[in-house]
C-alpha cells in the first residue's frame, strides 16, 4: 500500500490531484498518479491557462476548431476534451466507489462569478453537454454563486463549490446544499438523491498568506512585536479545523437524518490551496494537519509526491477543536478581522481566475491570427 492509499483506507480522506494536463492524459503520468492513490481531479481557469500556453498538444485541435468556432468557444471545446478524457480514466474508480470518488471538476467561466443566472446556465450546459455522472461542475461560493448552487443541487446535478475562504460563507454553502436536496425531494425526485454528490472547497494556505501579512503590519514589521508575530502560520489550519466542526454539526440531527434515510450523501469538505506558500513552514502543513474522515484534500502533484514520501498518517482535523477555536480568538484579539480576510481573498480569487482566463483567450487569439 502507498501512503496516499493509506490516507484513504486508514484516514478516511480522499487525495485528489489539483492539476490537469493533456500530455499527462496522453502519456502515462496521470495513470501513474491514479495507481499511487489519487481518487479525483480538480481543474480551474489558471490550470487550463498554464496547460494551453505551455503545450503544443492543443495546436492541432485548435486549428481545426478555428474553422468554425470563436476563440472562446474553441477554448471551452479543448477544456471539455481534456475533462472527458480524464472522466473516462476515472470512471472505473467512480463505479467501484459507488459514486464516492472518481470525479473530475470543470469550473464555470470566471466572468460569471457575480452572475447567478449565468452561472446556472453554464453549469447546466456543462452537465448536459458532457453528460457523465462523475463530472463535478465548479461554482464559486460568491454571494451570487450560493443561490446557483442551491438551484443546481435541486436539479439533481453534482457540484464542486469553490473559493470558500471563511466560516460564515461555508455555513451558507452547506445550507444551500441541504435546501437543494430538500427541493429535489419536494419535486418528487427523492430517488435521485443517491446520485447527487458535492464537495465544498475550503481554501487554506492563502488564508495564512493574507493573515501573516496583516500580522506583520500590526506588529510593526518583521522585527516588530514578538507576541503578534508568533501568531503567524496559525490562522489557516485553525479555521479549517473549525470548519470541520461546522461540517459535523450540519450533517447530524433530524434534518440531515431525514435526507440520509433517503440515500443523500454528505457534502464533503475539500481542502484546497494546500501547497505551502511560505518556505519556512512545513511543506505538508496543510495536509498533515487536516486529515479526517469524509474529507478530500486536492493537492498539486508536488505536494502529492511529498506526502507519499514523508506524510504523517494521523487523524488531525478534529484532534483538538478547542485549540483551533482558541487560536482564532487570539487572532481576533490581535486585531485580525477574519470576515474581512475572507472577503479580500474571495475578491482576489475571483480576480485571479478571471485574469488567467483573459490571458489564455488573448494567447489563443494571437495564435489564431498566425493561421
URLINMO-V64780 format. One record per residue. PHI is phi as a letter, one per 20 degrees, with the letter a starting at -180 (* if undefined). PSI is psi as a letter, one per 20 degrees, with the letter a starting at -180 (NA if undefined). Layout:
BEGIN
phi: {PHI | PHI}
psi: {PSI | PSI}
END
This chain:
BEGIN
phi: {* | e | f | f | f | f | g | e | f | e | e | m | d | e | e | d | e | e | a | b | c | f | f | f | f | f | e | d | f | f | f | f | f | f | f | f | p | f | c | a | c | d | c | b | g | f | f | f | f | f | f | f | e | d | d | e | f | e | f | f | f | f | g | f | f | f | f | b | c | f | f | f | f | f | g | f | f | f | f | f | f | f | f | f | f | f | g | f | f | e | g | g | f | g | f | f | e | l | m | f | c | n | e | c | d | c | e | f | g | f | f | d | g | d | c | f | f | f | f | g | f | f | f | f | g | f | f | f | f | f | l | c | f | e | e | d | e | e | c | f | e | f | g | e | f | g | f | f | f | g | f | f | f | f | e | n | d | e | c | d | e | d | l | e | c | b | f | f | f | f | f | f | f | f | f | f | f | f | f | f | f | f | f | f | f | f | e | m | d | f | f | e | g | f | e | e | c | b | c | d | e | e | f | d | f | f | f | f | g | f | f | f | f | f | f | f | f | f | f | n | o | f | d | e | g | f | f | f | f | f | e | f | m | d | f | f | f | f | f | f | f | f | g | f | f | f | g | f | f | f | e | b | n | f | f | f | f | f | f | f | f | e | o | f | d | f | e | f | f | d | e | d | l | d | e | f | e | e | f | e | e | g | f | d | g | e | d | g | e | c | e | a | f | m | c | c | c | e | c | f | g | f | f | g | f | f | f | f | e | b | f | d | e | b | f | c | g | c | f | b | f | f | f | f | f | f | f | f | f | f | f | f | f | f | o | e | e | f | f | f | g | g | f | f | f | f | f | f | f | f | f | f | f | f | f | f | f | f | f | f | f | f | f | f | f | f | f | f | f | e | f}
psi: {q | r | h | h | h | h | h | g | h | g | i | j | p | o | p | q | p | m | q | p | p | h | h | h | g | h | b | j | g | g | h | g | h | g | h | h | j | p | j | r | p | q | r | r | h | g | g | h | g | g | g | h | h | i | q | i | i | i | g | g | h | g | g | g | h | i | h | k | q | r | g | g | h | g | g | h | g | g | g | h | g | g | g | g | g | h | h | g | h | i | g | h | h | g | g | h | j | l | j | g | a | j | q | p | p | p | q | r | p | i | i | j | h | k | n | g | g | h | g | g | g | g | g | g | g | g | g | h | g | g | l | q | h | k | p | p | p | p | p | q | l | r | h | h | h | g | h | h | g | g | g | g | h | i | j | k | q | p | p | o | p | r | l | p | i | r | h | g | h | g | g | h | g | h | g | h | g | g | h | g | g | h | h | g | g | h | j | k | k | h | i | i | g | i | i | p | q | q | q | o | o | o | q | f | h | h | g | h | g | g | g | h | g | h | g | h | g | h | i | k | r | h | j | b | o | h | g | g | h | i | i | q | j | i | g | g | g | g | g | g | h | h | h | h | h | g | g | g | h | g | l | r | r | g | g | g | h | h | g | h | h | j | j | q | q | q | o | q | p | o | o | r | l | j | q | p | h | o | i | i | q | q | i | k | g | j | g | h | i | k | p | q | q | k | r | q | o | p | q | r | h | g | h | g | h | g | g | h | g | k | q | p | n | p | o | h | h | k | h | m | h | h | h | g | h | h | g | h | g | h | g | g | h | i | j | p | n | h | h | h | g | g | h | g | h | g | g | h | g | g | g | g | h | h | g | g | g | h | g | h | h | g | g | h | g | h | g | h | i | i | NA}
END
